[in-house]
């Protein structure tokens, strides 16, 4: 006993026996309390056993209950880390009218400048107020046809009427010049088919689509069936590439399928379907061991050739259309689901990378290297094109299609609704979108064409981290006082806002609208030309920005369309009714009425 307590107890002298009696009673009551507590504890122990048994029996007959309970406690409120609802940021899918209408005004600013200065030309140069065509033989209305469905979606009736009149009176494909097979298909053929669908089946567009497709078909007349990269529409001849005459781009040959298959569905002409499906069979037959696709194939043999593997240029839309072909035909062609699932596992295993500093998720590239003995190895390169930024939203969409335990998912989805692969793809998608948004952390608020990610072997990693300079990503070759490299450009690309649109439709999470609005405001501030139109900028880290005299057609076809749909009510072009081609032309989901698929 401590000395102080001992002394106080010794010095304490009771005046009579009352305190002693009270103390005795208190001690007896304490003993009774101890006995009651022990009995209660023993009773609870006995009661606990049947309760556990009852719960176990209930879970046995209702196995989903346990996962639901686990999901309730485990799911994060933060969409950046895992699947799960975010009650703090969920706003539903109704329209944000003010922001939606601001995007409409931007479209009118772009379209009407083009119409004023260059109507019918393939491309527009807003600073010089001029238009140009892709061939000396003349153009085929790239900008007009690429923009028509956006006008229909936005309800711009007068602008649409003038555009339709141009198609009716002036559009001609009888051009003795070389046009890119891929670009012509996704922009012009896709644009005509989407205009046909959204106009209420105006035969003007379908007739032009049939004519264009027939002029393109000769590109498939190769030993492998892989299409040649260019086509002379006037002569109806396929044309090899000048620099690589025996090679074709993987993305370009595998991103024609949505358009030709929908045309086949509309016309009952199986040749359109067979030509593009044969391409997919060739790709599947020559699958590379790791399940990824290099960016070039041999046009004669149909085999992949040693070349870069990436989700950026010449590789991107191959992966996009694996999923979308499965969606387009109402999930009836299992071969595309199998090819997609196989490819997503390969991407996760070989290309998804984390930055060492803030653990940003990004996709690397694999570069082939030949050794003296002839062996081939692959070097991982921490480089990501802005084009890759479509992939985050695509992964999230794919997770709700091929990675679920049930036929439909909640809004937003819950972890219990995903398979393990679905959780993996959803999480990767969410984090890739965050990374793409982070690459807009520039002086203009716009993302560069290409970023590189720092790795410890760079040699500058430790020094930068200690100095407080961001160490995750950088624009290669860019520094103060040096002419900006091509990588530093922003050319009005849509890929980040495409992913934001898909992510918002799948979650109702306000952060995706907020990020999209920030990007839109940056475009307005740094790319807008006062006299009309929008221009690319040369360096995203330079203010005031220097503009390049070109407005890409995908500004009106994709970037502004996806921004509009991001703020529009979700009943407009719902994801369970439409699939967007890689140029953002919406095509309806349908069930084929011919035998399809291959093994």
C-alpha positions in Angstrom: 0.0 0.0 0.0 1.4 3.5 -0.8 2.7 5.3 2.2 0.4 8.3 2.0 -2.7 6.1 1.9 -1.4 4.0 4.8 -0.9 7.0 7.0 -4.3 8.5 6.3 -6.0 5.3 7.1 -4.1 4.9 10.4 -4.8 8.4 11.5 -8.5 8.0 10.9 -10.4 7.2 14.1 -14.2 6.5 13.9 -16.3 8.3 16.5 -18.8 5.4 16.8 -19.7 2.1 15.2 -22.0 3.7 12.5 -19.3 4.1 9.9 -18.1 0.5 10.5 -21.6 -0.8 10.0 -22.1 1.2 6.9 -18.8 -0.1 5.5 -19.8 -3.7 6.2 -23.1 -3.2 4.4 -21.4 -1.6 1.4 -18.9 -4.5 1.2 -21.8 -7.0 1.3 -23.6 -5.2 -1.5 -20.4 -5.2 -3.5 -20.2 -9.0 -3.1 -23.8 -9.4 -4.2 -23.0 -7.2 -7.3 -20.0 -9.4 -8.1 -22.2 -12.5 -7.8 -24.9 -10.9 -10.0 -22.4 -9.8 -12.6 -20.8 -13.2 -12.8 -24.2 -14.9 -13.2 -25.2 -12.4 -15.9 -21.9 -13.0 -17.7 -22.4 -16.8 -17.5 -26.0 -16.3 -18.8 -24.8 -14.3 -21.7 -22.1 -16.8 -22.6 -24.8 -19.5 -22.7 -27.2 -17.3 -24.7 -24.4 -16.3 -27.2 -24.1 -19.9 -28.5 -27.6 -20.3 -29.9 -27.5 -16.7 -31.3 -24.3 -17.5 -33.2 -25.9 -20.7 -34.5 -29.1 -18.9 -35.6 -27.0 -16.3 -37.4 -24.9 -19.0 -39.1 -28.0 -20.8 -40.3 -29.5 -17.6 -41.6 -26.3 -16.7 -43.5 -26.2 -20.3 -44.9 -29.6 -19.8 -46.5 -29.0 -16.1 -47.4 -25.3 -15.9 -48.4 -25.6 -12.5 -50.0 -26.5 -11.0 -46.6 -23.0 -11.4 -45.2 -21.4 -9.7 -48.3 -23.9 -6.9 -48.0 -23.1 -6.3 -44.4 -19.4 -6.4 -45.2 -19.9 -4.0 -48.0 -21.7 -1.6 -45.7 -18.8 -1.4 -43.4 -15.9 -1.8 -45.9 -17.0 0.3 -48.8 -15.3 3.6 -48.9 -17.2 6.9 -49.2 -14.4 7.9 -51.6 -14.8 6.9 -55.3 -11.1 7.4 -55.7 -10.2 4.3 -53.8 -12.8 1.7 -54.4 -16.3 0.9 -55.6 -19.1 2.1 -53.3 -21.6 4.8 -52.9 -20.6 8.3 -52.1 -23.6 9.9 -50.4 -21.7 13.1 -49.9 -21.2 13.7 -53.6 -24.1 11.9 -55.2 -26.4 14.3 -57.0 -28.4 12.1 -59.4 -28.6 12.3 -63.1 -30.8 15.3 -63.8 -29.5 18.1 -66.0 -27.4 21.1 -64.9 -29.1 23.4 -67.3 -26.9 26.4 -66.9 -23.7 24.5 -67.6 -25.3 22.5 -70.4 -26.5 25.6 -72.1 -23.0 27.2 -71.8 -21.6 24.2 -73.8 -24.3 24.8 -76.4 -23.2 28.4 -76.8 -19.6 27.2 -77.3 -20.7 24.8 -80.0 -22.5 27.6 -81.8 -19.4 29.8 -81.5 -17.4 27.0 -83.2 -19.9 25.8 -85.8 -21.0 29.2 -87.0 -17.5 30.4 -87.5 -16.8 27.3 -89.6 -20.0 27.8 -91.5 -19.2 31.4 -92.2 -15.7 30.9 -93.4 -15.3 27.3 -94.7 -18.6 25.5 -95.2 -18.0 22.1 -96.8 -14.3 22.1 -96.2 -12.8 19.2 -94.3 -10.9 21.3 -91.8 -11.1 24.8 -90.3 -8.4 27.3 -89.4 -10.1 29.9 -87.1 -7.3 32.4 -86.9 -6.9 32.8 -90.7 -10.6 32.3 -91.2 -9.9 29.6 -93.9 -10.9 26.0 -94.6 -8.8 23.3 -96.2 -9.5 19.8 -97.7 -7.6 16.6 -97.1 -6.9 16.0 -100.8 -6.2 18.1 -103.9 -9.2 16.5 -105.5 -11.5 18.1 -102.9 -13.0 17.2 -99.5 -15.8 15.0 -98.3 -17.4 17.3 -95.7 -15.5 15.9 -92.7 -16.4 18.8 -90.4 -20.1 19.0 -91.5 -20.9 15.3 -91.2 -18.9 15.0 -87.9 -21.0 17.8 -86.4 -24.6 17.0 -87.5 -25.5 14.6 -84.7 -24.3 17.1 -82.1 -26.7 19.6 -83.6 -29.5 17.1 -83.4 -28.7 16.2 -79.8 -28.5 19.9 -78.8 -31.7 20.8 -80.6 -30.1 23.4 -82.9 -32.8 23.1 -85.6 -31.7 26.0 -87.8 -28.1 25.0 -87.9 -29.0 21.4 -88.6 -31.3 22.4 -91.4 -28.5 24.3 -93.2 -26.1 21.4 -92.6 -28.5 18.9 -94.0 -29.1 21.1 -97.1 -25.3 21.0 -97.7 -25.3 17.2 -97.5 -28.2 17.0 -99.9 -26.8 19.4 -102.5 -23.1 19.4 -102.2 -21.7 16.2 -100.7 -19.7 14.0 -103.1 -17.5 11.0 -102.5 -16.3 10.9 -106.1 -12.8 12.2 -105.2 -9.6 10.9 -106.9 -7.5 11.2 -103.8 -6.2 9.2 -100.8 -8.3 9.3 -97.7 -7.5 7.5 -94.4 -9.7 4.4 -94.1 -10.0 4.6 -90.3 -10.7 8.4 -90.1 -13.2 8.3 -93.0 -15.1 5.4 -91.3 -15.3 6.7 -87.8 -16.0 10.4 -88.8 -18.0 10.3 -92.0 -19.5 6.8 -92.2 -20.2 6.9 -88.4 -21.5 10.5 -88.6 -23.9 9.6 -91.4 -25.2 6.5 -89.6 -25.7 8.5 -86.4 -27.5 11.3 -88.3 -29.8 8.6 -89.8 -30.6 7.3 -86.4 -31.1 10.6 -84.6 -33.0 12.3 -87.4 -35.8 9.8 -87.3 -34.3 7.6 -90.2 -33.8 10.2 -92.8 -32.9 8.1 -95.9 -30.6 10.9 -97.2 -28.0 9.9 -94.7 -28.4 6.1 -95.1 -28.0 6.4 -98.9 -24.8 8.3 -98.6 -23.6 5.8 -96.0 -24.2 2.9 -98.3 -22.3 4.7 -101.1 -19.4 5.5 -98.9 -19.1 2.0 -97.5 -19.1 0.5 -101.0 -16.3 2.8 -102.0 -14.3 1.7 -98.9 -14.9 -2.1 -99.3 -11.9 -2.7 -101.7 -9.4 -1.9 -98.8 -10.2 -5.4 -97.4 -8.9 -7.2 -100.6 -5.6 -8.3 -99.0 -4.2 -11.8 -98.4 -5.1 -11.5 -94.7 -8.3 -9.6 -95.0 -6.8 -6.8 -92.9 -7.8 -3.4 -94.6 -5.3 -1.1 -96.2 -4.8 2.2 -94.3 -5.9 4.4 -97.2 -8.6 4.4 -99.9 -9.0 6.3 -103.1 -12.7 6.9 -103.0 -13.0 7.9 -106.6 -11.2 4.9 -108.0 -12.4 2.6 -105.2 -8.9 1.3 -104.5 -7.1 0.5 -101.3 -3.7 2.2 -100.9 -0.8 0.9 -98.7 1.0 3.3 -96.4 4.0 5.1 -98.1 6.4 4.6 -95.3 5.4 1.1 -94.1 3.8 -0.6 -97.1 3.4 -4.0 -95.5 2.1 -2.9 -92.1 -1.2 -1.7 -90.8 -2.1 -0.1 -87.5 -3.9 -2.4 -85.1 -6.2 0.2 -83.8 -7.2 1.3 -87.3 -8.1 -2.1 -88.6 -10.1 -3.0 -85.5 -12.0 0.2 -85.2 -14.3 -0.1 -88.2 -16.6 -2.7 -86.8 -19.4 -0.8 -85.1 -20.0 1.3 -88.2 -20.0 -1.5 -90.8 -22.0 -3.9 -88.6 -24.7 -1.4 -88.0 -24.9 -0.7 -91.7 -25.2 -4.4 -92.3 -28.1 -4.5 -89.8 -29.9 -1.7 -91.6 -29.4 -3.0 -95.1 -29.4 -6.9 -94.6 -26.1 -6.8 -96.7 -23.9 -9.4 -94.9 -20.8 -8.4 -96.8 -20.3 -5.3 -94.5 -20.5 -7.5 -91.4 -18.3 -10.3 -92.8 -15.4 -8.0 -93.9 -15.0 -6.4 -90.5 -15.7 -9.6 -88.4 -13.0 -11.4 -90.4 -10.5 -8.8 -89.1 -11.4 -9.6 -85.5 -11.0 -13.3 -86.2 -7.6 -12.8 -87.6 -6.6 -10.8 -84.5 -7.9 -13.5 -82.2 -6.1 -16.2 -84.2 -2.8 -14.4 -83.8 -3.1 -13.6 -80.1 0.2 -12.7 -78.6 1.2 -14.8 -75.6 0.6 -12.1 -73.0 -2.8 -11.1 -74.4 -1.9 -7.6 -75.5 -1.7 -6.3 -79.0 1.3 -4.5 -80.5 0.5 -1.4 -82.6 1.3 -3.0 -86.0 0.3 -6.1 -87.9 1.5 -7.5 -91.2 -1.1 -7.0 -93.9 -0.2 -10.2 -95.8 0.1 -12.7 -92.9 -2.2 -11.1 -90.4 0.4 -11.5 -87.6 1.5 -9.0 -85.1 4.9 -7.6 -85.7 7.3 -6.5 -82.9 6.3 -3.0 -82.2 5.3 -0.9 -79.2 2.4 -2.0 -77.0 0.4 0.8 -75.6 -3.1 2.2 -75.0 -2.3 5.4 -76.9 -2.0 6.1 -80.6 -2.4 3.1 -82.9 -3.5 0.9 -80.0 -6.2 2.7 -78.1 -9.5 2.0 -79.9 -8.7 -1.7 -80.4 -9.4 -2.2 -76.7 -12.3 0.2 -76.8 -14.1 -1.7 -79.6 -13.7 -5.1 -78.0 -16.1 -3.9 -75.3 -18.3 -1.9 -77.6 -18.8 -4.7 -80.1 -20.1 -6.8 -77.2 -22.4 -4.0 -76.1 -23.6 -3.1 -79.6 -25.2 -6.5 -80.3 -27.0 -6.6 -77.0 -24.3 -8.8 -75.4 -25.1 -11.7 -77.7 -21.6 -12.3 -79.1 -19.6 -13.9 -76.2 -16.4 -14.0 -78.3 -16.0 -10.3 -77.8 -16.6 -10.5 -74.1 -13.9 -13.2 -73.9 -11.5 -11.2 -75.9 -12.2 -8.1 -73.8 -11.8 -9.9 -70.5 -8.6 -11.5 -71.7 -7.2 -8.1 -72.8 -8.2 -6.3 -69.5 -6.4 -8.9 -67.5 -3.3 -8.5 -69.6 -3.5 -4.7 -69.3 -3.8 -5.0 -65.5 -0.9 -7.4 -65.3 1.5 -5.7 -67.7 0.7 -2.0 -68.3 -1.1 -0.6 -65.2 1.6 1.1 -63.1 1.8 3.2 -59.9 4.0 6.3 -59.6 6.4 6.0 -56.6 5.7 9.3 -55.0 1.9 9.9 -54.7 0.9 6.5 -56.1 -0.8 7.8 -59.2 -2.2 5.1 -61.4 -1.2 5.3 -65.1 -0.5 3.1 -68.1 3.0 2.4 -69.3 4.2 1.3 -72.8 6.1 -1.8 -73.7 8.9 -1.3 -76.2 10.4 -4.3 -78.0 14.2 -4.7 -77.9 16.2 -7.2 -80.0 19.3 -8.7 -78.4 22.4 -9.9 -80.3 21.2 -13.5 -80.2 17.9 -12.6 -81.7 15.9 -12.8 -78.4 13.1 -10.3 -78.0 12.4 -8.6 -74.7 10.1 -5.8 -73.6 11.1 -2.6 -71.8 8.5 -0.9 -69.7 8.4 2.9 -70.5 6.5 5.3 -68.2 4.8 7.3 -71.0 1.1 8.0 -71.4 -0.6 9.7 -74.3 -3.6 11.9 -73.6 -5.4 9.5 -75.9 -5.2 6.9 -73.1 -7.6 9.0 -71.0 -10.6 7.4 -72.7 -9.6 4.2 -70.9 -10.7 5.1 -67.3 -14.3 5.6 -68.3 -14.2 2.5 -70.6 -13.0 0.4 -67.7 -15.8 1.6 -65.4 -18.3 0.9 -68.1 -16.8 -2.5 -68.8 -16.9 -3.4 -65.1 -20.7 -2.9 -65.1 -21.1 -5.0 -68.3 -18.7 -8.0 -67.9 -17.6 -7.7 -64.3 -20.9 -8.0 -62.4 -22.5 -10.8 -60.3 -26.0 -9.8 -61.6 -27.8 -8.5 -64.6 -27.8 -4.9 -63.5 -26.0 -2.7 -61.0 -27.1 0.1 -58.6 -26.5 3.8 -59.1 -23.8 4.1 -57.9 -22.7 0.4 -57.9 -21.8 -1.5 -54.8 -18.8 -3.7 -54.2 -21.1 -6.7 -53.7 -22.4 -6.3 -57.2 -18.9 -6.9 -58.8 -16.8 -9.9 -59.4 -13.2 -9.7 -58.4 -12.2 -8.7 -62.0 -15.1 -6.2 -62.0 -13.7 -4.6 -58.7 -10.2 -4.5 -60.2 -11.4 -2.8 -63.4 -13.6 -0.3 -61.7 -10.9 0.7 -59.3 -8.3 1.0 -62.1 -10.8 3.1 -64.1 -11.6 5.5 -61.2 -7.9 6.0 -60.5 -6.9 6.5 -64.1 -9.5 9.2 -64.4 -8.1 10.9 -61.4 -4.6 10.7 -63.0 -5.9 12.2 -66.3 -7.6 15.0 -64.3 -4.3 15.6 -62.5 -2.5 16.1 -65.8 -4.7 19.1 -66.3 -2.7 20.7 -63.4 -0.9 23.1 -65.7 -0.9 26.9 -66.1 -3.8 26.7 -68.6 -5.7 23.9 -66.8 -5.4 21.8 -69.9 -3.6 18.5 -70.4 -0.6 18.0 -72.7 -0.6 15.6 -75.6 1.9 13.3 -73.9 3.2 13.0 -70.3 6.0 11.0 -68.9 6.1 9.7 -65.3 9.1 9.9 -63.1 10.7 6.7 -61.8 13.5 6.4 -59.2 16.1 5.5 -61.9 15.7 8.9 -63.5 18.3 10.2 -61.0 16.3 13.4 -60.3 13.6 11.7 -58.3 15.1 12.1 -54.8 16.2 15.7 -55.4 12.8 16.7 -56.7 10.9 15.1 -53.9 13.1 16.9 -51.3 12.7 20.3 -53.1 9.0 20.1 -53.1 8.7 20.0 -56.9 6.0 17.5 -58.1 7.7 14.3 -59.1 5.0 12.2 -60.6 4.7 13.4 -64.2 6.3 15.9 -66.6 6.3 17.1 -70.2 9.4 15.7 -71.8 11.6 18.4 -73.3 9.7 21.3 -71.9 11.5 23.9 -69.9 11.5 27.7 -69.5 13.0 29.6 -72.5 12.9 26.5 -74.7 10.6 26.0 -77.7 7.8 23.8 -76.5 7.9 20.2 -77.9 4.9 18.6 -79.6 4.1 16.8 -76.3 3.1 20.1 -74.7 0.3 20.8 -77.1 -3.4 20.7 -76.3 -5.3 20.1 -79.6 -8.9 20.2 -78.2 -8.9 16.4 -77.4 -12.0 14.8 -75.9 -10.6 11.8 -74.0 -10.7 13.0 -70.5 -14.2 14.5 -70.8 -15.3 11.3 -72.5 -14.3 9.4 -69.3 -15.9 12.0 -67.1 -19.2 11.6 -69.0 -19.2 7.8 -68.6 -18.2 8.0 -64.9 -20.9 10.5 -64.1 -23.6 8.4 -65.9 -22.5 5.4 -63.9 -22.2 7.1 -60.5 -24.1 10.4 -60.4 -21.0 11.7 -58.6 -20.8 15.5 -58.7 -17.0 15.5 -58.8 -17.0 14.3 -62.4 -19.2 17.3 -63.4 -17.0 19.6 -61.4 -13.9 18.4 -63.2 -15.6 18.6 -66.6 -16.7 22.2 -65.9 -13.1 23.2 -65.0 -11.8 21.8 -68.3 -14.6 23.5 -70.2 -13.7 26.8 -68.6 -10.0 26.3 -69.5 -11.0 25.7 -73.1 -13.0 28.9 -73.1 -10.3 30.9 -71.6 -7.3 29.7 -73.5 -8.5 28.2 -76.8 -11.4 30.4 -77.8 -10.9 32.7 -80.8 -12.8 36.0 -80.3 -13.8 36.1 -84.0 -15.2 32.6 -83.9 -14.0 29.1 -83.4 -11.4 27.5 -81.1 -7.8 26.8 -81.7 -5.2 24.3 -80.4 -2.6 25.8 -78.1 1.1 25.1 -78.4 2.1 24.9 -74.7 -0.3 24.1 -71.9 2.2 25.6 -69.4 2.4 29.0 -71.0 0.1 31.9 -70.2 -1.0 33.8 -72.2 -1.3 30.8 -74.5 0.0 30.8 -78.1 -2.6 29.4 -80.4 -2.2 27.2 -83.4 -4.4 27.9 -86.4 -6.4 24.7 -86.4 -9.7 23.5 -85.0 -9.9 19.7 -85.1 -13.3 18.3 -86.2 -13.5 16.3 -83.0 -14.0 19.4 -81.0 -17.6 19.6 -82.2 -18.1 15.9 -82.7 -16.6 14.7 -79.4 -15.3 17.2 -76.9 -18.3 19.5 -76.8 -20.8 16.7 -77.3 -19.4 14.8 -74.3 -19.4 18.0 -72.2 -23.0 18.6 -73.2 -24.0 15.1 -72.3 -22.1 15.3 -69.0 -24.5 18.2 -67.9 -27.6 16.9 -69.7 -30.2 14.6 -68.2 -29.3 11.0 -68.4 -32.5 10.1 -70.3 -30.8 11.6 -73.4 -28.9 8.8 -75.1 -29.0 6.4 -72.2 -26.1 3.9 -72.0 -28.4 0.9 -72.1 -29.8 2.0 -75.5 -26.8 3.5 -77.3 -23.1 2.8 -77.8 -20.8 5.6 -78.9 -18.3 4.9 -81.7 -14.7 6.2 -81.2 -15.7 9.6 -82.7 -18.6 9.9 -80.2 -21.3 9.1 -82.9 -24.1 7.3 -81.0 -25.4 4.1 -82.6 -28.3 2.1 -81.3 -27.8 -1.2 -79.5 -29.6 -4.0 -81.4 -30.0 -7.8 -81.5 -28.6 -9.1 -84.8 -30.9 -11.0 -87.2 -28.1 -12.8 -88.9 -25.8 -15.5 -87.6 -22.8 -13.8 -86.1 -19.7 -14.5 -84.0 -16.7 -16.9 -84.3 -14.7 -19.0 -82.0 
